[in-house]
Amino acid sequence: MKSPSSLEFLTEALRRLPGVGPKSAQRMAYHLMQHDRDGAAMLGRALSQAVDRVQHCAMCNTFTEHTVCETCLDAERNPALLCVVETPGDQLMIEQTLTFKGLYFVLMGRLSPLDGIGPKDIHLEKLISRATDGIVEEVVLATNFTNEGEATAHYISETLKARGLKVSRLARGVPVGGELEYVDAGTIARAMLDRRTT
């Protein structure tokens, strides 16, 4: 059996990206080779550099090029407040709101028994160690509101509450600017259950 050509190898590599099927990968590969060889070379260098340099933060598990990330080293942060998110992308979204001034722990996934992803795969032991360091007073669970995200939040909540920690969950409800007429019933029901006094 012959080995794949360089173009086939590039196409297969591009298919590893989320949401990229065979046709899209082929279009990207042909575009890079036909119209943007400089861009292709830059992409190759950037990927190689990232693979060599990017690692997990020793404290919060997010991506960094250092042993401890800038967020964990920030003296302006409240170390008593720890927000648990599924991915570095989720962490970035919360940071962009400019409303959270605590620290983070990034799970790098969520519990999914059907996919064989258990507590060890989401670094639960590292999270427990971090949350029970004697400094953290409250853990905010900001996992996604999918079935797996909810199950992950419940599992972590029970585990941490058993160790005497205060645990809260990111609130759900009607989106800002949303009109009730166009919001699904499940979202409205959850907003009603999670209502607060004003």
Secondary structure, DSSP 8 states (H G I E B T S, - for coil): -----HHHHHHHHHTTSTT--HHHHHHHHHHHHHH-HHHHHHHHHHHHHHHHH-EE-TTT--EESSSS-HHHH-TTSEEEEEEEESSHHHHHHHHHTT---EEEEE-SS--BGGGTB-GGGGTHHHHHHHHTSSS--EEEE---SSHHHHHHHHHHHHHHHTTT-EEEE------TT--GGGS-HHHHHHHHHT----
